[in-house]
């Protein structure tokens, strides 16, 4: 069920539980600002989720409320995950779903990182 991107942060969401170690995940990257782990239902050869450590519902919430330090740290972490997986050449795709039209299901900001194959058209028609 897609979420309403304006809802308050729910600290019982699945990614909050992953950050607290209450639900298992395979750590692919971690620093002060971000945590990355494989998507449980991969849509490409490589499908990684990168999440900020702070409590933000969506890209909208993050871009409005996060500190410059948190934003810089998270954006740099996404780039680091891509480099860690040798994706810069031949390229990769980032995706953030926001709210119901975006199809966002988990109410903790996450960036999907897809790679290791040609990724096709940007949006299915
Ligand atoms: P979105 O539609 O952008 O909110 O995407 C949520 C993503 O979270 C989906 O691609 C799910 O497969 C993924 N997901 C849900 N639960 C887990 C989990 N426990 N571990 C890893 N990925 C998950």
Backbone and ligand atoms as CSV (ligand in chain L), in Angstrom:
chain,resi,resn,atom,element,x,y,z
A,1,UNK,N,N,0.851,-1.191,0.000
A,1,UNK,CA,C,0.000,0.000,0.000
A,1,UNK,C,C,0.892,1.247,0.000
A,2,UNK,N,N,0.812,2.086,-1.044
A,2,UNK,CA,C,1.620,3.310,-1.032
A,2,UNK,C,C,1.259,4.214,0.138
A,3,UNK,N,N,2.248,4.936,0.615
A,3,UNK,CA,C,2.047,5.786,1.799
A,3,UNK,C,C,1.684,7.217,1.393
A,4,UNK,N,N,1.214,7.951,2.378
A,4,UNK,CA,C,1.012,9.399,2.249
A,4,UNK,C,C,2.324,10.048,2.695
A,5,UNK,N,N,2.985,10.766,1.787
A,5,UNK,CA,C,4.323,11.302,2.077
A,5,UNK,C,C,4.314,12.392,3.151
A,6,UNK,N,N,3.120,12.872,3.529
A,6,UNK,CA,C,3.073,13.927,4.556
A,6,UNK,C,C,2.820,13.351,5.949
A,7,UNK,N,N,2.744,12.027,6.052
A,7,UNK,CA,C,2.469,11.437,7.359
A,7,UNK,C,C,3.659,11.652,8.305
A,8,UNK,N,N,3.400,11.689,9.633
A,8,UNK,CA,C,4.520,11.793,10.568
A,8,UNK,C,C,5.376,10.524,10.539
A,9,UNK,N,N,6.627,10.623,10.959
A,9,UNK,CA,C,7.523,9.468,10.954
A,9,UNK,C,C,7.039,8.411,11.935
A,10,UNK,N,N,6.986,7.176,11.458
A,10,UNK,CA,C,6.568,6.043,12.286
A,10,UNK,C,C,7.803,5.205,12.605
A,11,UNK,N,N,8.229,5.217,13.870
A,11,UNK,CA,C,9.491,4.526,14.173
A,11,UNK,C,C,9.336,2.999,14.226
A,12,UNK,N,N,8.131,2.506,13.901
A,12,UNK,CA,C,7.933,1.055,13.793
A,12,UNK,C,C,8.041,0.586,12.341
A,13,UNK,N,N,8.400,1.487,11.410
A,13,UNK,CA,C,8.512,1.042,10.010
A,13,UNK,C,C,9.684,0.066,9.869
A,14,UNK,N,N,9.622,-0.734,8.810
A,14,UNK,CA,C,10.555,-1.854,8.672
A,14,UNK,C,C,12.015,-1.404,8.570
A,15,UNK,N,N,12.259,-0.249,7.954
A,15,UNK,CA,C,13.652,0.186,7.814
A,15,UNK,C,C,14.175,0.766,9.127
A,16,UNK,N,N,13.286,1.359,9.931
A,16,UNK,CA,C,13.700,1.790,11.272
A,16,UNK,C,C,14.118,0.559,12.081
A,17,UNK,N,N,13.374,-0.524,11.915
A,17,UNK,CA,C,13.707,-1.763,12.641
A,17,UNK,C,C,15.028,-2.341,12.133
A,18,UNK,N,N,15.272,-2.242,10.829
A,18,UNK,CA,C,16.553,-2.704,10.287
A,18,UNK,C,C,17.689,-1.866,10.867
A,19,UNK,N,N,17.504,-0.548,10.916
A,19,UNK,CA,C,18.563,0.320,11.474
A,19,UNK,C,C,18.852,-0.024,12.930
A,20,UNK,N,N,17.824,-0.394,13.687
A,20,UNK,CA,C,18.017,-0.733,15.108
A,20,UNK,C,C,18.480,-2.179,15.287
A,21,UNK,N,N,18.568,-2.937,14.182
A,21,UNK,CA,C,19.023,-4.328,14.275
A,21,UNK,C,C,17.928,-5.272,14.739
A,22,UNK,N,N,16.664,-4.823,14.717
A,22,UNK,CA,C,15.562,-5.674,15.175
A,22,UNK,C,C,15.097,-6.632,14.075
A,23,UNK,N,N,15.418,-6.279,12.832
A,23,UNK,CA,C,15.131,-7.140,11.682
A,23,UNK,C,C,16.460,-7.341,10.965
A,24,UNK,N,N,16.762,-8.588,10.558
A,24,UNK,CA,C,18.071,-8.820,9.938
A,24,UNK,C,C,18.186,-8.197,8.552
A,25,UNK,N,N,19.418,-7.813,8.206
A,25,UNK,CA,C,19.720,-7.342,6.851
A,25,UNK,C,C,21.202,-7.615,6.640
A,26,UNK,N,N,21.595,-7.633,5.391
A,26,UNK,CA,C,23.009,-7.819,5.061
A,26,UNK,C,C,23.622,-6.454,4.825
A,27,UNK,N,N,24.557,-6.075,5.677
A,27,UNK,CA,C,25.168,-4.752,5.545
A,27,UNK,C,C,26.098,-4.704,4.337
A,28,UNK,N,N,25.829,-3.792,3.419
A,28,UNK,CA,C,26.716,-3.592,2.271
A,28,UNK,C,C,27.574,-2.355,2.459
A,29,UNK,N,N,27.083,-1.411,3.254
A,29,UNK,CA,C,27.810,-0.150,3.488
A,29,UNK,C,C,27.207,0.481,4.738
A,30,UNK,N,N,28.076,1.118,5.521
A,30,UNK,CA,C,27.575,1.887,6.663
A,30,UNK,C,C,28.563,2.974,6.991
A,31,UNK,N,N,28.057,4.159,7.251
A,31,UNK,CA,C,28.885,5.225,7.814
A,31,UNK,C,C,28.011,6.002,8.797
A,32,UNK,N,N,28.481,7.177,9.197
A,32,UNK,CA,C,27.761,7.958,10.205
A,32,UNK,C,C,26.355,8.345,9.732
A,33,UNK,N,N,26.165,8.440,8.417
A,33,UNK,CA,C,24.940,9.038,7.879
A,33,UNK,C,C,24.007,8.061,7.208
A,34,UNK,N,N,24.518,6.917,6.797
A,34,UNK,CA,C,23.736,6.049,5.911
A,34,UNK,C,C,24.036,4.578,6.143
A,35,UNK,N,N,23.083,3.765,5.689
A,35,UNK,CA,C,23.208,2.307,5.775
A,35,UNK,C,C,22.673,1.740,4.452
A,36,UNK,N,N,23.346,0.741,3.912
A,36,UNK,CA,C,22.916,0.150,2.643
A,36,UNK,C,C,22.824,-1.367,2.783
A,37,UNK,N,N,21.799,-1.927,2.158
A,37,UNK,CA,C,21.539,-3.368,2.241
A,37,UNK,C,C,20.800,-3.801,0.981
A,38,UNK,N,N,20.833,-5.104,0.638
A,38,UNK,CA,C,20.155,-5.567,-0.572
A,38,UNK,C,C,18.639,-5.486,-0.428
A,39,UNK,N,N,17.961,-5.124,-1.527
A,39,UNK,CA,C,16.500,-5.192,-1.525
A,39,UNK,C,C,16.085,-6.659,-1.458
A,40,UNK,N,N,15.072,-6.933,-0.660
A,40,UNK,CA,C,14.633,-8.315,-0.443
A,40,UNK,C,C,13.969,-8.899,-1.692
A,41,UNK,N,N,13.515,-8.035,-2.587
A,41,UNK,CA,C,12.819,-8.465,-3.811
A,41,UNK,C,C,13.477,-7.765,-5.009
A,42,UNK,N,N,14.697,-8.216,-5.370
A,42,UNK,CA,C,15.495,-7.450,-6.336
A,42,UNK,C,C,14.839,-7.331,-7.708
A,43,UNK,N,N,14.923,-6.129,-8.272
A,43,UNK,CA,C,14.342,-5.842,-9.591
A,43,UNK,C,C,15.428,-5.744,-10.670
A,44,UNK,N,N,16.683,-5.998,-10.304
A,44,UNK,CA,C,17.801,-5.969,-11.253
A,44,UNK,C,C,18.891,-6.863,-10.679
A,45,UNK,N,N,19.913,-7.139,-11.502
A,45,UNK,CA,C,21.035,-7.973,-11.034
A,45,UNK,C,C,21.559,-7.469,-9.694
A,46,UNK,N,N,21.699,-6.148,-9.603
A,46,UNK,CA,C,22.068,-5.536,-8.324
A,46,UNK,C,C,20.972,-4.551,-7.946
A,47,UNK,N,N,20.427,-4.707,-6.766
A,47,UNK,CA,C,19.372,-3.800,-6.275
A,47,UNK,C,C,19.651,-3.564,-4.797
A,48,UNK,N,N,20.187,-2.386,-4.531
A,48,UNK,CA,C,20.589,-2.025,-3.174
A,48,UNK,C,C,19.710,-0.873,-2.705
A,49,UNK,N,N,19.378,-0.889,-1.421
A,49,UNK,CA,C,18.670,0.234,-0.805
A,49,UNK,C,C,19.646,0.993,0.072
A,50,UNK,N,N,19.657,2.312,-0.082
A,50,UNK,CA,C,20.500,3.157,0.764
A,50,UNK,C,C,19.562,4.050,1.568
A,51,UNK,N,N,19.721,4.033,2.883
A,51,UNK,CA,C,18.812,4.800,3.745
A,51,UNK,C,C,19.615,5.713,4.665
A,52,UNK,N,N,19.065,6.893,4.958
A,52,UNK,CA,C,19.731,7.749,5.936
A,52,UNK,C,C,19.507,7.197,7.340
A,53,UNK,N,N,20.419,7.484,8.255
A,53,UNK,CA,C,20.241,7.008,9.630
A,53,UNK,C,C,19.205,7.828,10.389
A,54,UNK,N,N,18.967,9.049,9.930
A,54,UNK,CA,C,17.975,9.906,10.583
A,54,UNK,C,C,16.556,9.471,10.247
A,55,UNK,N,N,15.606,9.983,11.052
A,55,UNK,CA,C,14.198,9.602,10.929
A,55,UNK,C,C,13.479,10.522,9.941
A,56,UNK,N,N,13.484,10.128,8.659
A,56,UNK,CA,C,12.835,10.919,7.612
A,56,UNK,C,C,11.913,10.026,6.800
A,57,UNK,N,N,10.686,10.499,6.597
A,57,UNK,CA,C,9.675,9.704,5.897
A,57,UNK,C,C,10.025,9.512,4.434
A,58,UNK,N,N,10.507,10.584,3.802
A,58,UNK,CA,C,10.645,10.566,2.344
A,58,UNK,C,C,11.703,11.572,1.909
A,59,UNK,N,N,11.947,11.590,0.597
A,59,UNK,CA,C,12.871,12.599,0.052
A,59,UNK,C,C,12.342,13.999,0.366
A,60,UNK,N,N,11.040,14.166,0.319
A,60,UNK,CA,C,10.459,15.472,0.620
A,60,UNK,C,C,10.798,15.886,2.051
A,61,UNK,N,N,10.528,15.003,2.988
A,61,UNK,CA,C,10.792,15.276,4.407
A,61,UNK,C,C,12.291,15.552,4.621
A,62,UNK,N,N,13.128,14.719,4.009
A,62,UNK,CA,C,14.583,14.840,4.175
A,62,UNK,C,C,15.082,16.177,3.619
A,63,UNK,N,N,14.638,16.511,2.418
A,63,UNK,CA,C,15.145,17.741,1.791
A,63,UNK,C,C,14.651,18.981,2.522
A,64,UNK,N,N,13.508,18.867,3.217
A,64,UNK,CA,C,12.973,20.011,3.954
A,64,UNK,C,C,13.584,20.146,5.346
A,65,UNK,N,N,13.860,19.018,6.024
A,65,UNK,CA,C,14.206,19.088,7.456
A,65,UNK,C,C,15.630,18.686,7.813
A,66,UNK,N,N,16.287,17.902,6.971
A,66,UNK,CA,C,17.620,17.403,7.357
A,66,UNK,C,C,18.638,18.538,7.347
A,67,UNK,N,N,19.666,18.395,8.157
A,67,UNK,CA,C,20.749,19.391,8.182
A,67,UNK,C,C,21.595,19.253,6.913
A,68,UNK,N,N,22.333,20.318,6.603
A,68,UNK,CA,C,23.230,20.259,5.440
A,68,UNK,C,C,24.210,19.097,5.594
A,69,UNK,N,N,24.662,18.865,6.814
A,69,UNK,CA,C,25.610,17.766,7.072
A,69,UNK,C,C,24.983,16.402,6.767
A,70,UNK,N,N,23.741,16.228,7.205
A,70,UNK,CA,C,23.057,14.948,6.938
A,70,UNK,C,C,22.840,14.756,5.434
A,71,UNK,N,N,22.448,15.830,4.762
A,71,UNK,CA,C,22.185,15.718,3.321
A,71,UNK,C,C,23.480,15.398,2.579
A,72,UNK,N,N,24.539,16.124,2.902
A,72,UNK,CA,C,25.825,15.862,2.233
A,72,UNK,C,C,26.286,14.446,2.542
A,73,UNK,N,N,26.155,14.031,3.798
A,73,UNK,CA,C,26.614,12.695,4.185
A,73,UNK,C,C,25.855,11.609,3.442
A,74,UNK,N,N,24.543,11.791,3.328
A,74,UNK,CA,C,23.728,10.761,2.666
A,74,UNK,C,C,24.033,10.707,1.167
A,75,UNK,N,N,24.091,11.868,0.532
A,75,UNK,CA,C,24.361,11.885,-0.927
A,75,UNK,C,C,25.737,11.266,-1.202
A,76,UNK,N,N,26.716,11.613,-0.385
A,76,UNK,CA,C,28.057,11.027,-0.577
A,76,UNK,C,C,28.029,9.507,-0.363
A,77,UNK,N,N,27.223,9.065,0.591
A,77,UNK,CA,C,27.146,7.622,0.853
A,77,UNK,C,C,26.556,6.892,-0.354
A,78,UNK,N,N,25.538,7.466,-0.982
A,78,UNK,CA,C,24.950,6.816,-2.164
A,78,UNK,C,C,26.021,6.668,-3.250
A,79,UNK,N,N,26.785,7.731,-3.471
A,79,UNK,CA,C,27.873,7.651,-4.451
A,79,UNK,C,C,28.908,6.605,-4.066
A,80,UNK,N,N,29.218,6.537,-2.776
A,80,UNK,CA,C,30.218,5.566,-2.317
A,80,UNK,C,C,29.745,4.132,-2.559
A,81,UNK,N,N,28.449,3.880,-2.326
A,81,UNK,CA,C,27.919,2.520,-2.547
A,81,UNK,C,C,28.064,2.147,-4.022
A,82,UNK,N,N,27.760,3.094,-4.909
A,82,UNK,CA,C,27.887,2.814,-6.350
A,82,UNK,C,C,29.348,2.527,-6.711
A,83,UNK,N,N,30.260,3.323,-6.192
A,83,UNK,CA,C,31.691,3.084,-6.491
A,83,UNK,C,C,32.147,1.758,-5.900
A,84,UNK,N,N,31.681,1.453,-4.699
A,84,UNK,CA,C,32.046,0.189,-4.035
A,84,UNK,C,C,31.667,-1.012,-4.912
A,85,UNK,N,N,30.586,-0.891,-5.667
A,85,UNK,CA,C,30.130,-1.983,-6.533
A,85,UNK,C,C,30.612,-1.824,-7.968
A,86,UNK,N,N,31.567,-0.905,-8.208
A,86,UNK,CA,C,32.143,-0.707,-9.560
A,86,UNK,C,C,31.088,-0.369,-10.610
A,87,UNK,N,N,30.161,0.508,-10.253
A,87,UNK,CA,C,29.037,0.790,-11.153
A,87,UNK,C,C,29.221,2.051,-11.995
A,88,UNK,N,N,30.222,2.850,-11.697
A,88,UNK,CA,C,30.298,4.169,-12.348
A,88,UNK,C,C,30.394,3.991,-13.863
A,89,UNK,N,N,31.236,3.083,-14.289
A,89,UNK,CA,C,31.259,2.646,-15.683
A,89,UNK,C,C,30.945,1.147,-15.654
A,90,UNK,N,N,29.863,0.673,-16.210
A,90,UNK,CA,C,29.031,1.233,-17.294
A,90,UNK,C,C,27.802,2.030,-16.855
A,91,UNK,N,N,27.664,2.363,-15.612
A,91,UNK,CA,C,26.524,3.190,-15.202
A,91,UNK,C,C,25.522,2.429,-14.363
A,92,UNK,N,N,24.604,3.190,-13.813
A,92,UNK,CA,C,23.610,2.616,-12.898
A,92,UNK,C,C,22.422,3.560,-12.814
A,93,UNK,N,N,21.439,3.186,-12.014
A,93,UNK,CA,C,20.238,4.022,-11.868
A,93,UNK,C,C,19.906,4.197,-10.394
A,94,UNK,N,N,19.523,5.432,-10.049
A,94,UNK,CA,C,19.008,5.735,-8.712
A,94,UNK,C,C,17.526,6.053,-8.833
A,95,UNK,N,N,16.771,5.655,-7.806
A,95,UNK,CA,C,15.328,5.914,-7.814
A,95,UNK,C,C,14.864,6.142,-6.378
A,96,UNK,N,N,14.085,7.179,-6.186
A,96,UNK,CA,C,13.434,7.386,-4.885
A,96,UNK,C,C,11.946,7.559,-5.139
A,97,UNK,N,N,11.140,6.701,-4.566
A,97,UNK,CA,C,9.689,6.811,-4.672
A,97,UNK,C,C,9.195,7.694,-3.533
A,98,UNK,N,N,8.303,8.607,-3.870
A,98,UNK,CA,C,7.778,9.540,-2.855
A,98,UNK,C,C,6.258,9.519,-2.892
A,99,UNK,N,N,5.663,9.110,-1.770
A,99,UNK,CA,C,4.207,9.182,-1.636
A,99,UNK,C,C,3.456,8.239,-2.560
A,100,UNK,N,N,2.158,8.455,-2.648
A,100,UNK,CA,C,1.308,7.473,-3.331
A,100,UNK,C,C,1.537,7.447,-4.832
A,101,UNK,N,N,1.650,8.596,-5.494
A,101,UNK,CA,C,1.910,8.560,-6.936
A,101,UNK,C,C,3.294,7.990,-7.229
A,102,UNK,N,N,4.226,8.164,-6.307
A,102,UNK,CA,C,5.561,7.589,-6.484
A,102,UNK,C,C,5.591,6.094,-6.215
A,103,UNK,N,N,4.553,5.583,-5.546
A,103,UNK,CA,C,4.516,4.156,-5.218
A,103,UNK,C,C,5.366,3.808,-4.002
A,104,UNK,N,N,5.600,4.796,-3.135
A,104,UNK,CA,C,6.410,4.523,-1.936
A,104,UNK,C,C,5.640,3.650,-0.959
A,105,UNK,N,N,6.296,2.569,-0.512
A,105,UNK,CA,C,5.622,1.658,0.415
A,105,UNK,C,C,6.197,1.696,1.816
A,106,UNK,N,N,7.488,1.951,1.924
A,106,UNK,CA,C,8.108,1.975,3.256
A,106,UNK,C,C,8.357,3.437,3.638
A,107,UNK,N,N,7.800,3.875,4.780
A,107,UNK,CA,C,7.853,5.295,5.131
A,107,UNK,C,C,9.134,5.730,5.852
A,108,UNK,N,N,10.273,5.292,5.325
A,108,UNK,CA,C,11.592,5.795,5.739
A,108,UNK,C,C,12.337,6.028,4.429
A,109,UNK,N,N,12.835,7.243,4.219
A,109,UNK,CA,C,13.495,7.543,2.942
A,109,UNK,C,C,14.474,6.446,2.531
A,110,UNK,N,N,14.365,6.022,1.287
A,110,UNK,CA,C,15.337,5.071,0.741
A,110,UNK,C,C,15.566,5.397,-0.719
A,111,UNK,N,N,16.807,5.255,-1.129
A,111,UNK,CA,C,17.162,5.373,-2.537
A,111,UNK,C,C,17.447,3.959,-3.037
A,112,UNK,N,N,16.756,3.603,-4.127
A,112,UNK,CA,C,17.032,2.323,-4.785
A,112,UNK,C,C,18.220,2.542,-5.715
A,113,UNK,N,N,19.165,1.635,-5.683
A,113,UNK,CA,C,20.306,1.682,-6.596
A,113,UNK,C,C,20.293,0.387,-7.404
A,114,UNK,N,N,20.156,0.549,-8.722
A,114,UNK,CA,C,20.093,-0.609,-9.631
A,114,UNK,C,C,21.335,-0.630,-10.500
A,115,UNK,N,N,21.852,-1.830,-10.784
A,115,UNK,CA,C,23.014,-1.892,-11.655
A,115,UNK,C,C,23.328,-3.295,-12.088
A,116,UNK,N,N,24.491,-3.421,-12.741
A,116,UNK,CA,C,25.044,-4.690,-13.246
A,116,UNK,C,C,24.297,-5.219,-14.462
A,117,UNK,N,N,23.466,-4.389,-15.098
A,117,UNK,CA,C,22.781,-4.785,-16.342
A,117,UNK,C,C,22.247,-3.517,-17.002
A,118,UNK,N,N,21.973,-3.542,-18.332
A,118,UNK,CA,C,21.274,-2.405,-18.953
A,118,UNK,C,C,19.885,-2.299,-18.326
A,119,UNK,N,N,19.452,-1.094,-17.988
A,119,UNK,CA,C,18.264,-0.933,-17.166
A,119,UNK,C,C,17.002,-0.544,-17.931
A,120,UNK,N,N,17.112,-0.378,-19.236
A,120,UNK,CA,C,15.888,-0.175,-20.014
A,120,UNK,C,C,15.297,1.203,-19.835
A,121,UNK,N,N,14.041,1.368,-20.298
A,121,UNK,CA,C,13.403,2.683,-20.243
A,121,UNK,C,C,13.229,3.172,-18.812
A,122,UNK,N,N,13.175,4.481,-18.659
A,122,UNK,CA,C,13.131,5.073,-17.318
A,122,UNK,C,C,11.841,4.716,-16.577
A,123,UNK,N,N,10.722,4.737,-17.323
A,123,UNK,CA,C,9.426,4.460,-16.683
A,123,UNK,C,C,8.657,3.491,-17.578
A,124,UNK,N,N,8.083,2.442,-16.949
A,124,UNK,CA,C,7.288,1.481,-17.728
A,124,UNK,C,C,6.039,2.180,-18.256
A,125,UNK,N,N,5.693,1.891,-19.505
A,125,UNK,CA,C,4.487,2.491,-20.106
A,125,UNK,C,C,3.509,1.384,-20.447
L,1,LIG,P1,P,9.283,1.533,-2.118
L,1,LIG,O1,O,8.143,1.048,-2.958
L,1,LIG,O2,O,10.157,2.518,-2.830
L,1,LIG,O3,O,8.839,2.006,-0.757
L,1,LIG,O4,O,10.233,0.274,-1.927
L,1,LIG,C1,C,10.280,-0.514,-0.778
L,1,LIG,C2,C,11.284,-1.608,-1.056
L,1,LIG,O5,O,11.638,-2.196,0.173
L,1,LIG,C3,C,10.777,-2.720,-1.972
L,1,LIG,O6,O,11.611,-2.791,-3.120
L,1,LIG,C4,C,10.881,-3.969,-1.091
L,1,LIG,O7,O,11.272,-5.113,-1.814
L,1,LIG,C5,C,11.921,-3.561,-0.059
L,1,LIG,N1,N,11.859,-4.231,1.221
L,1,LIG,C6,C,10.783,-4.409,2.014
L,1,LIG,N2,N,11.128,-5.056,3.136
L,1,LIG,C7,C,12.456,-5.291,3.069
L,1,LIG,C8,C,13.405,-5.918,3.912
L,1,LIG,N3,N,13.062,-6.459,5.096
L,1,LIG,N4,N,14.696,-5.984,3.506
L,1,LIG,C9,C,15.060,-5.473,2.320
L,1,LIG,N5,N,14.206,-4.851,1.473
L,1,LIG,C10,C,12.933,-4.766,1.834
